[in-house]
Amino acid sequence: MTGVVDPRLSINQATIKHADLATALRATAEAGVRCIGLWREPVHEVGLQTAASMLAGSGLRFTTYCRGGFFTVPGGPQRRAAIDDNRRAIEETATLAAAAAPGSTAILVLVAGGLPEASRDLIGARERVREALEELAPDAAASGVTLAIEPLHPMYASDRCVVSTLGQALDLAAGFDPSVVGVTVDTFHIWWDPDVLSSIARAGREGRIATYQVCDWKTPLAADVLLSRHYPGDGIIDFASLTAAVEATGYDRDIEVEIFNESIWASDPDEVVRHVVARFSSTVSPHLSQSLPSNARSRP
């Protein structure tokens, strides 16, 4: 491995989706990256306790757990199952964070869910997100977990996430302790928003930024728009202004690179991680005011 790895860089496991947990941990650590964000499916493949032991053995910090949410359906068995599954996700987040290296953060990223089948009630769906947060907040607080609402680009509003702007996410989080309910700032989803800089500033004032995630936007989009994310620097997102805005709020913790892209997933995980390291160094690192994340400064 050549070059310097930014100590604030975290590899979100989605970037190397086809790598199993052992491979993801190894590729991240061997590249000199100090932290990783995990997804539930690879954790479930090996079992929670085994995953926690593997994470502990890797020496990596744990940054986020993806994902909870998908609770926009009306009351009934399906909604109760979704709430119960989110409670399990909260417990898993706490277990993994406790097992990982010092400086790890217990953050569960929430993707709200889209419109229920045959529904056109967008406002009602968002209200059910608030109701779900009211149910889950006590569990999160008791476990020391932060629920991080992630707004997704509006093209996902119908099927994946009725929360489309950072402002909407902050409105949903209002009324909850910021240590319990925060927001995810993801460049792919918010770069287009004319209010993005003021919303980031508001998130900072309210102490709501749980995690900052980066990847790039480039057109034409893939046939499956979910898979349209790119390496930082390959598209049109202004990482300078967005990163500076996040830094100005006082956010000084780890930053994840999260990419959904079939061609990247098909590449060798070690090569992908090395490429992420290089791109983060050239597109994000120059705009960071703190080189060592605050959550890791007590480490030797």
C-alpha positions in Angstrom: 0.0 0.0 0.0 1.4 3.4 -1.0 0.4 6.8 0.1 -1.2 8.1 3.3 -4.6 6.8 4.4 -6.8 9.5 5.9 -7.5 8.4 9.5 -11.1 9.7 9.2 -11.9 7.5 6.2 -14.3 4.6 6.8 -15.3 2.0 4.3 -19.0 1.3 4.2 -19.4 -2.4 3.5 -21.9 -1.6 0.7 -18.9 -0.4 -1.4 -17.6 -4.0 -1.5 -21.0 -5.6 -1.3 -20.0 -9.0 -2.7 -17.2 -9.5 -0.2 -18.2 -11.5 2.9 -17.6 -10.1 6.3 -14.2 -11.7 6.8 -13.0 -10.4 3.4 -14.4 -6.9 4.0 -12.6 -6.6 7.4 -9.4 -7.9 6.0 -9.4 -5.7 2.9 -10.2 -2.6 4.9 -7.5 -3.3 7.6 -4.8 -4.3 5.1 -5.3 -1.1 3.1 -4.5 0.9 6.3 -8.1 2.1 6.7 -9.0 2.3 10.4 -12.8 1.9 10.4 -15.7 0.2 8.7 -19.5 0.5 8.5 -21.3 -2.8 8.4 -24.5 -4.1 6.9 -26.9 -6.4 8.6 -27.0 -9.1 5.9 -23.3 -10.1 6.1 -23.5 -9.9 9.9 -26.5 -12.3 9.9 -24.7 -14.7 7.6 -22.2 -15.5 10.3 -24.3 -14.7 13.4 -24.1 -11.6 15.6 -21.7 -12.9 18.2 -19.3 -14.3 15.6 -19.5 -11.0 13.7 -18.7 -9.1 16.9 -15.7 -11.3 17.6 -14.5 -10.9 14.0 -14.9 -7.1 14.3 -13.0 -7.1 17.6 -10.2 -9.1 16.1 -9.9 -6.8 13.1 -8.8 -3.8 15.3 -11.2 -1.6 13.2 -13.5 1.1 14.6 -17.2 0.6 13.9 -18.8 3.7 12.3 -22.4 2.8 11.3 -24.8 -0.1 10.9 -27.1 -0.3 7.9 -29.9 -0.4 8.0 -33.1 0.0 10.0 -36.3 1.7 8.9 -38.9 0.7 6.3 -41.7 1.4 8.6 -44.2 3.5 6.6 -46.9 0.9 6.4 -50.1 1.5 8.4 -50.8 -0.4 11.6 -51.1 -4.2 11.6 -48.9 -7.2 11.6 -46.5 -5.9 8.9 -45.9 -2.7 10.7 -45.4 -4.5 14.0 -42.9 -6.8 12.4 -41.0 -3.8 11.0 -40.9 -2.2 14.5 -39.7 -5.4 16.1 -37.0 -5.9 13.4 -35.8 -2.3 14.1 -35.5 -3.2 17.8 -33.3 -6.1 16.9 -31.2 -3.8 14.7 -30.7 -1.5 17.7 -29.5 -4.4 19.8 -27.2 -5.5 17.1 -25.7 -2.0 16.7 -25.0 -1.8 20.4 -23.3 -5.2 20.4 -21.1 -4.5 17.5 -20.1 -1.1 18.7 -19.1 -2.5 22.1 -17.0 -5.2 20.5 -15.1 -2.9 18.1 -12.0 -0.8 18.7 -12.1 2.2 21.0 -13.7 5.2 19.4 -16.4 3.2 17.7 -19.8 4.8 17.4 -23.2 3.1 17.8 -25.2 4.6 14.9 -28.0 2.8 13.2 -28.8 4.3 9.8 -32.6 4.5 9.0 -34.1 4.5 5.6 -37.7 5.3 6.2 -39.4 3.3 3.4 -41.5 4.3 0.5 -45.2 4.6 -0.1 -47.2 1.6 1.0 -48.8 -0.3 -1.9 -51.6 1.6 -3.7 -51.0 4.6 -1.4 -50.5 8.2 -2.6 -50.5 9.6 1.0 -46.9 10.9 1.2 -47.7 13.1 4.2 -49.3 10.2 6.1 -46.3 8.0 5.3 -43.9 10.6 6.8 -46.1 10.8 9.9 -45.8 7.1 10.4 -42.0 7.5 10.3 -42.4 10.0 13.2 -44.6 7.5 15.1 -42.0 4.7 14.6 -39.3 7.0 16.0 -41.5 7.6 19.1 -41.7 3.8 19.6 -38.0 3.1 19.0 -36.4 6.1 20.7 -36.6 4.6 24.2 -35.0 1.4 23.0 -32.2 3.3 21.3 -31.6 5.5 24.4 -31.4 2.5 26.6 -28.9 0.9 24.3 -26.8 4.0 23.7 -27.6 3.9 20.0 -28.2 6.9 17.8 -30.9 6.5 15.1 -29.6 8.4 12.0 -32.5 9.3 9.6 -31.1 9.3 6.1 -32.9 11.4 3.5 -32.7 9.8 0.1 -32.9 11.6 -3.3 -36.5 12.2 -4.4 -36.3 9.6 -7.1 -36.5 7.0 -4.3 -39.6 8.6 -2.6 -42.1 6.1 -4.0 -40.4 2.9 -3.2 -37.5 3.4 -0.7 -37.7 6.6 1.3 -40.4 9.2 1.8 -37.9 11.5 3.5 -36.2 13.4 0.6 -34.4 16.4 2.1 -32.2 17.0 5.1 -34.7 19.6 6.2 -37.5 16.9 6.4 -35.2 14.6 8.3 -34.4 17.3 10.8 -38.1 18.1 11.2 -38.7 14.4 12.0 -35.8 14.4 14.5 -37.0 17.5 16.3 -38.3 16.8 19.8 -36.0 13.9 20.3 -32.6 14.1 22.1 -29.9 14.6 19.5 -27.9 11.7 21.0 -30.9 9.4 20.3 -32.2 10.7 16.9 -29.9 12.3 14.4 -29.5 12.5 10.6 -27.2 11.0 8.0 -25.7 13.5 5.6 -25.0 11.6 2.3 -23.6 13.7 -0.6 -25.3 11.5 -3.2 -28.8 12.2 -1.9 -28.5 15.9 -0.9 -26.1 17.6 -3.4 -29.0 18.9 -5.5 -31.0 20.6 -2.7 -31.0 24.4 -3.0 -31.3 24.5 0.8 -28.6 22.0 1.5 -26.0 24.4 3.0 -28.5 26.0 5.4 -29.9 22.6 6.3 -26.4 21.3 7.2 -25.8 24.4 9.3 -29.1 23.8 11.1 -28.2 20.1 11.6 -25.0 21.4 13.2 -26.8 23.9 15.5 -29.1 21.1 16.6 -26.3 18.6 17.1 -27.9 16.1 14.8 -25.2 15.0 12.3 -24.7 11.4 13.3 -22.6 10.5 10.2 -21.3 12.0 7.0 -21.2 9.7 3.9 -19.7 10.5 0.5 -19.8 9.2 -3.1 -20.4 10.8 -6.4 -23.3 11.5 -8.8 -22.9 11.0 -12.6 -25.3 10.8 -15.5 -26.6 8.9 -17.3 -28.0 7.0 -14.3 -27.9 3.2 -14.3 -31.0 1.3 -15.4 -31.5 0.5 -11.7 -31.0 4.0 -10.2 -30.1 2.4 -6.9 -26.8 1.4 -8.4 -25.8 4.9 -9.8 -23.2 5.8 -7.2 -19.6 6.4 -8.2 -16.2 7.0 -6.7 -15.7 10.5 -5.3 -14.3 12.6 -8.2 -16.0 10.6 -11.0 -19.0 12.9 -11.1 -20.3 16.4 -10.4 -20.7 16.7 -6.7 -18.9 19.6 -5.1 -17.2 17.9 -2.1 -15.4 21.1 -1.2 -18.5 23.0 -0.3 -20.4 20.2 1.3 -17.4 18.9 3.3 -16.6 22.5 4.4 -20.2 23.0 5.5 -20.2 19.8 7.5 -16.8 20.7 9.1 -18.1 24.1 10.0 -20.7 22.5 12.2 -18.0 21.0 14.3 -18.4 17.5 13.0 -15.0 16.0 13.3 -15.6 12.2 13.3 -15.2 9.5 10.7 -16.5 9.8 7.2 -17.8 6.8 5.2 -17.5 6.1 1.5 -20.7 4.2 0.5 -21.0 3.2 -3.2 -23.7 1.1 -4.9 -22.4 0.3 -8.3 -22.5 -3.1 -10.1 -19.1 -2.6 -11.9 -17.4 -1.6 -8.6 -19.0 -4.6 -6.8 -17.6 -6.9 -9.5 -14.1 -5.6 -9.0 -11.6 -7.1 -6.6 -12.4 -5.8 -3.0 -8.7 -5.0 -2.3 -8.5 -2.9 -5.4 -11.8 -1.1 -4.7 -10.6 -0.2 -1.2 -7.3 1.1 -2.5 -9.1 3.2 -5.1 -11.4 4.6 -2.4 -8.4 5.5 -0.3 -6.8 7.5 -3.2 -10.1 9.2 -4.2 -10.9 10.2 -0.7 -7.4 11.7 -0.3 -7.9 13.8 -3.4 -11.5 14.9 -3.1 -12.4 15.0 0.6 -9.2 15.1 2.7 -8.1 18.6 1.4 -11.3 20.1 2.9 -11.0 18.6 6.4 -9.9 20.9 9.2 -9.3 18.0 11.6 -7.0 15.2 10.4 -7.7 12.8 13.3 -11.3 12.0 14.3 -12.3 13.2 17.7 -13.6 9.7 18.6 -10.2 8.2 18.1 -8.0 10.9 19.7 -7.7 9.1 23.0 -6.2 6.1 21.4 -2.4 5.6 21.6 
